């Protein structure tokens, strides 16, 4: 009987511990956004990826401002990603390297609007070493104030 309880406890705890990385919904959204940017469709499809609040910060006539729509432009390659979802808010962290092979973490907050996960806020953390990668999902505002 002890062994059954122990096995159940291990299975339950390991399921909870890995849930952040296994459910890909937010990461899939990030990949779809990246594909739209690369196909130059982002200005046509931006309401499928961003909240009105996020888009209010973007001037479509300013090329520098449009960079705010190209989240993957900051990230040359993704090494790992984690997510957490709480009701209608989701947070995704991407650990990786920029074009110069420098480590960074990209923290993205999503809001669920009419069954779409839309980018609502973003924060980039430039790191000294890949050893500084975050190994669990955190929302941008959780790390930005530190």
Secondary structure, 3 states (H helix, E strand, C coil): CHHHHHHHHHHHHHHHHHHHHHCCHHHHHHHHHHHHHHCCCHHHHHHHCECHHHHCCCCCCCHHHHHHHCHHHCCCEEEEEEEEEECCEEEEEEEEECCCCCEEEEEEEEEEECCEEEEEEEEEEECCCHHHCCCCCCCHHHHHCC
